[in-house]
Structures are given as structure tokens and as C-alpha cells.
Amino acid sequence: MVDELHLAIVPLLVGRGERLLDHVAEGIEGYRVAEMVSSPAATHALLVRR
């Protein structure tokens, strides 16, 4: 089981440009966003189990 998950999200066009993590700020089921730091190059999100 994963208690914490650090996602580094970098804008990159893949395929048709579908946005896989468009709503990560709302959290993923069973997790909450503990911290989110953005820059023009990347977004770092720390998700913690609820």
C-alpha cells in the first residue's frame, strides 16, 4: 500500500494531447493533496492517504 505519492507533472504532448491528470488538485480517490507547488516547467503534487 502507498501512504504518500509524489507526482512530478511536466507538460508534454503525447499522442493527441490528452490531459491524463487534469483534475489532480481535487485529489485521487482515497488520497488528499497535501502540497502542490507549480512552476512554468513542472508541477509537484504530494498526495497522502486519507
VOZASE-784198 format. One record per atom (N, C-alpha, C, O): residue in one letter; x, y, z. Coordinates in steps of 0.1 Angstrom, whole numbers, padded with zeros to 4 digits, always signed. Layout:
REM VOZASE-784198
aXYZ
...
This chain:
REM VOZASE-784198
m+0008-0012+0000
m+0000+0000+0000
m+0009+0012+0000
m+0020+0012+0005
v+0004+0023-0006
v+0011+0035-0007
v+0005+0046+0002
v-0007+0049+0001
d+0013+0051+0012
d+0008+0061+0021
d+0010+0075+0015
d+0002+0084+0018
e+0021+0077+0008
e+0024+0090+0002
e+0029+0088-0012
e+0035+0078-0016
l+0025+0097-0021
l+0028+0097-0035
l+0032+0110-0040
l+0025+0120-0038
h+0044+0112-0045
h+0049+0124-0050
h+0049+0123-0065
h+0055+0115-0072
l+0040+0132-0071
l+0039+0132-0086
l+0046+0145-0091
l+0044+0156-0086
a+0054+0143-0101
a+0061+0154-0108
a+0054+0154-0122
a+0056+0145-0130
i+0046+0165-0125
i+0039+0166-0137
i+0045+0176-0146
i+0046+0188-0142
v+0049+0172-0158
v+0056+0180-0167
v+0048+0181-0180
v+0043+0171-0185
p+0045+0193-0185
p+0037+0194-0197
p+0044+0188-0209
p+0055+0192-0213
l+0038+0178-0215
l+0044+0171-0226
l+0033+0166-0235
l+0024+0159-0230
l+0034+0168-0248
l+0024+0164-0257
l+0027+0150-0261
l+0037+0147-0267
v+0017+0141-0258
v+0018+0127-0261
v+0005+0123-0269
v-0006+0126-0264
g+0007+0117-0280
g-0005+0113-0288
g-0013+0124-0292
g-0008+0133-0299
r-0026+0125-0289
r-0035+0135-0293
r-0035+0147-0283
r-0042+0156-0284
g-0026+0146-0273
g-0025+0157-0263
g-0036+0155-0252
g-0040+0166-0247
e-0040+0143-0248
e-0050+0141-0238
e-0044+0145-0224
e-0033+0141-0222
r-0052+0151-0216
r-0048+0155-0203
r-0051+0144-0193
r-0063+0143-0188
l-0042+0136-0189
l-0044+0125-0180
l-0047+0129-0166
l-0055+0123-0159
l-0040+0139-0161
l-0040+0143-0147
l-0046+0157-0146
l-0041+0166-0138
d-0056+0160-0154
d-0062+0174-0154
d-0068+0178-0141
d-0067+0190-0137
h-0073+0169-0133
h-0080+0173-0121
h-0073+0167-0108
h-0079+0164-0098
v-0059+0167-0109
v-0052+0161-0098
v-0053+0170-0085
v-0052+0165-0074
a-0056+0183-0086
a-0058+0191-0075
a-0070+0187-0066
a-0070+0191-0054
e-0079+0181-0072
e-0091+0176-0065
e-0088+0163-0057
e-0096+0159-0049
g-0077+0157-0060
g-0073+0145-0053
g-0077+0133-0061
g-0084+0133-0070
i-0071+0122-0057
i-0074+0109-0063
i-0081+0101-0052
i-0078+0102-0040
e-0090+0092-0056
e-0099+0085-0047
e-0090+0079-0036
e-0081+0071-0038
g-0093+0082-0023
g-0086+0076-0012
g-0074+0085-0007
g-0068+0082+0003
y-0071+0095-0015
y-0059+0104-0012
y-0064+0118-0012
y-0074+0122-0018
r-0056+0126-0005
r-0058+0141-0005
r-0045+0148-0009
r-0034+0142-0007
v-0046+0159-0015
v-0034+0167-0019
v-0029+0174-0007
v-0036+0183-0002
a-0017+0171-0002
a-0011+0177+0010
a-0004+0189+0006
a-0003+0199+0014
e+0002+0189-0006
e+0011+0200-0010
e+0011+0200-0026
e+0011+0190-0032
m+0010+0212-0032
m+0012+0214-0046
m+0020+0226-0049
m+0017+0237-0045
v+0031+0224-0056
v+0040+0235-0060
v+0041+0235-0075
v+0044+0225-0081
s+0039+0247-0081
s+0039+0248-0096
s+0049+0258-0100
s+0053+0268-0093
s+0055+0255-0112
s+0064+0265-0119
s+0061+0263-0134
s+0053+0255-0137
p+0066+0272-0142
p+0064+0271-0156
p+0069+0257-0162
p+0064+0253-0172
a+0079+0251-0155
a+0084+0239-0161
a+0077+0226-0156
a+0077+0216-0163
a+0072+0226-0143
a+0066+0214-0138
a+0057+0217-0126
a+0057+0228-0121
t+0048+0208-0123
t+0040+0209-0111
t+0043+0196-0102
t+0043+0185-0107
h+0046+0199-0089
h+0048+0188-0080
h+0037+0187-0070
h+0033+0197-0064
a+0031+0175-0069
a+0019+0173-0061
a+0023+0161-0051
a+0028+0151-0055
l+0020+0164-0038
l+0022+0153-0028
l+0008+0149-0023
l+0001+0157-0018
l+0005+0136-0026
l-0007+0130-0022
l-0005+0121-0010
l+0004+0113-0010
v-0014+0122+0000
v-0013+0114+0012
v-0026+0107+0014
v-0037+0112+0011
r-0025+0094+0018
r-0037+0086+0020
r-0046+0092+0031
r-0041+0097+0041
r-0059+0092+0029
r-0068+0098+0039
r-0070+0088+0050
r-0078+0091+0060
